[in-house]
Structure formats: C-alpha cells, structure tokens
C-alpha cells in the first residue's frame, strides 16, 4: 500500500494523468494489499519441466495462493498444455 501511495504522490504534478492515475494507484494498492493479506501460502520460485514438450516453466513467487489443498492449474509457457500441480508438505 505504501508503494501505491508513493506512486500516486509522484503523479500529482503531471497534468491530466493525475485525474485518473492517482485514484487508480490507490485502488490498485488496496486490492493488492487485500490479496496479499488473504494469501495463506507462498511458494519459493521453482522451475518445472513440461512432460509433453520438456519446456521449462517458472512457478511460485509472486503474491501467493489462498490454499494448496487443491491442485494448481497452470499452462505450459511453450506448448500451452494445462499442467496440474500438486504440492506435498513434508
């Protein structure tokens, strides 16, 4: 949220852009803050290989996931095949 406030403050002197940019940055900051607060699980960034094309896909990092109880649906970056990822806690 602090980052959104700083960007909104930097938009103040820009004519016309500040009319839309400031409210947009504040709304975006609120939405991302709520999403981050609701996420319960974060994955460390990792790379997995697609079983069809052997392409490398990056998974994890980012804002997090609400739950890892159900499989995560991702598409391969190269062949667009749907990959179902399940995470096992050890």
Backbone torsions as a table, in degrees:
resi	resn	phi	psi	omega
1	UNK	NA	-36.6	179.9
2	UNK	-63.6	-38.1	177.4
3	UNK	-63.6	-39.4	178.1
4	UNK	-66.2	-37.3	178.3
5	UNK	-66.9	-40.1	178.9
6	UNK	-65.6	-41.9	177.9
7	UNK	-65.7	-40.8	178.0
8	UNK	-62.8	-38.1	178.4
9	UNK	-67.2	-34.0	177.8
10	UNK	-71.0	-21.1	179.9
11	UNK	-83.3	-9.4	-176.3
12	UNK	-57.6	-46.3	-176.1
13	UNK	-78.2	-6.2	-177.5
14	UNK	-86.3	117.4	-177.7
15	UNK	-63.9	146.7	176.5
16	UNK	65.3	-41.7	179.5
17	UNK	-64.8	-33.9	-177.4
18	UNK	-67.8	-20.7	179.7
19	UNK	-67.0	-34.9	179.8
20	UNK	-104.3	-36.2	-173.3
21	UNK	-65.8	-42.4	-177.3
22	UNK	-64.7	-51.8	177.8
23	UNK	-63.0	-35.9	179.4
24	UNK	-63.7	-43.4	179.2
25	UNK	-65.1	-40.1	179.8
26	UNK	-67.5	-40.5	177.3
27	UNK	-66.1	-42.9	178.1
28	UNK	-61.8	-39.9	177.6
29	UNK	-63.2	-40.6	179.0
30	UNK	-66.7	-44.8	-179.2
31	UNK	-62.0	-46.2	-180.0
32	UNK	-67.2	-34.9	177.6
33	UNK	-65.7	-42.8	179.1
34	UNK	-66.5	-41.8	179.0
35	UNK	-63.0	-40.8	178.7
36	UNK	-66.4	-38.1	179.7
37	UNK	-68.3	-31.3	-178.2
38	UNK	-82.6	-17.8	-179.2
39	UNK	-72.1	137.3	-177.6
40	UNK	-109.5	-18.7	-174.0
41	UNK	-134.3	134.8	172.5
42	UNK	-123.4	134.8	176.2
43	UNK	-97.3	142.1	171.3
44	UNK	-69.1	145.3	178.8
45	UNK	-59.7	131.5	178.6
46	UNK	-142.8	163.8	179.7
47	UNK	-118.2	132.3	177.6
48	UNK	-123.6	155.8	179.7
49	UNK	-102.6	138.7	176.5
50	UNK	-72.5	133.6	-179.9
51	UNK	-70.8	-18.9	-178.0
52	UNK	-88.2	-53.0	-174.3
53	UNK	-108.7	-3.1	-178.9
54	UNK	61.5	24.2	176.3
55	UNK	-76.3	150.5	-179.6
56	UNK	-88.6	129.1	178.8
57	UNK	-120.7	138.1	177.1
58	UNK	-96.0	132.2	-179.4
59	UNK	-132.6	147.8	175.8
60	UNK	97.0	-173.4	-174.3
61	UNK	70.1	-152.8	175.1
62	UNK	68.3	-152.6	-173.9
63	UNK	-86.5	-14.4	177.8
64	UNK	105.7	176.6	-176.7
65	UNK	-124.5	153.2	179.1
66	UNK	-72.4	-37.5	-178.4
67	UNK	-157.2	149.4	173.5
68	UNK	-111.2	16.3	179.4
69	UNK	-69.1	-31.9	179.5
70	UNK	-109.4	157.2	-179.2
71	UNK	-64.3	148.0	177.0
72	UNK	-93.2	129.8	177.0
73	UNK	-93.4	121.8	176.8
74	UNK	-131.8	154.4	174.4
75	UNK	-108.5	146.6	179.4
76	UNK	-64.4	139.1	-179.3
77	UNK	-67.9	-23.0	-176.4
78	UNK	-102.8	-49.5	-174.7
79	UNK	-102.8	-4.6	178.1
80	UNK	64.4	17.8	175.7
81	UNK	-72.8	141.2	179.2
82	UNK	-74.1	126.9	177.9
83	UNK	-111.6	129.8	175.6
84	UNK	-100.1	118.6	-177.7
85	UNK	-106.7	129.9	174.3
86	UNK	-118.5	141.0	-177.8
87	UNK	-112.0	129.0	178.5
88	UNK	-106.7	128.1	176.6
89	UNK	-83.7	134.0	178.8
90	UNK	-122.7	NA	NA
